[in-house]
Amino acid sequence: MSRFTVHDLPFAGLKMPGLKLVERQRLGDHRGFLSRLFCAEELAKAGWLSPIAQINHTMTARKGTVRGLHFQHPPHAEMKLVSCIRGEVWDVAVDLRADSPSFLAWHAERLSAENGRALLIPEGFAHGFQALTDEAELLYCHSAAYAPGAEAGLNPVDPVLAIAWPLEIAEMSERDRAHPLIGTGFVGVRL
């Protein structure tokens, strides 16, 4: 019995190859529920073929805060499985693959503790989110370890991307605010 339903995600009618919405099946009764967050066997069918290299847990204190858009350059590019375990976020993935038909397109999903959804983000995508509630908590499974020399980011308010953040941005780190704009020569990543 599968514990996940996996959906390919489109942008303007195009598939964004590798970007998937994962809906977890909850088994429960009056005591509560059990929800599987990761299963290598089942998620291999969705494209996750590497072992988990890291699992990170974040808490964003203030509603409206934007974090991201982060990625790692090859050969340290990583897949991410992002799940919200408390509160709600608007989770965004941006296709950075230079040869992709959806290059620089973005897709967003509401992830929450209530809806049990996760975003499976392939290598070659940037990732960020906006907290829609105070004290929003995320769990990230990463296919590659953090490599400081390979980390990079896009500016979350870049007008070329034109991400329609659902709330006024309440906070953003100086590091994220300082990420370059695409118009300054960003050519994408090659995997």
Disulfide bonds with the S-S distance in Angstrom:
none
